[in-house]
């Protein structure tokens, strides 16, 4: 059986490919989204209880291989996966979509290391920012942008109280170029994470066309010693070689 740490489009694609090949697969979701898109096959929701819990789960369920296909910013679970796989003696592969640093306009973006730095850069660049950074780190932006006319797009309602000058837009991708262009015409800076992929990249196309500056939070450093691939076929090839 293959355990896929999921919650991403790549994880759903992998689960579908494994299911089509009659390979037993369980997809694990963290449970942080109220109405997640579910992959095909067996699904479990919720944490494992840290490294010890995940290692025990791998051994108890006789997992043949572990694929970490979580979000590029899910650094904690990725670190736990490395430690648990080593402890349980289970092969581990990281499936991660490429980031946006290779885009032609990327050198002109303001790159920062974390949400606090992104908030400071945003405050200096504009008064009507469009935040597309998710809800978990939204609190870092409140104080620096308390007087700004922020539009914050999130999948689920924020768990914090946002300033009265802010507008919260509940929506989830994929997004269209026309829709993103309409939003950014009323904004003077776009703030995002280097999530990568094409399901949410239309905002970057719109920003480039409109000349809207972009603030991008860099990805966390990869866990050392983790083999990484960027496509489902590459995962399938790795599994065939085990």
ABEGO torsion letter per residue (X at the ends): XBBBBBGBAAAAAAAAAAAAAGBBBBBBBAGABABBBBBBEBBBBEBAGEAAAAAAAAAAAGBABBBBABBAABAAAAAAAAAAAAAAGBBBBBBBBBBAAABAAAAABBBBABAAAAAAAAAAABABBBBBAEAAAAAAAAAAAAABBBBBBBABBBABBBBAABBBBBBBOBBBAAAAAAAAAABABBBBBBAEEAAAAAAAAAAAAAGBBBBBBBBBBBBBGBBBBABAAAAAAAAAAX
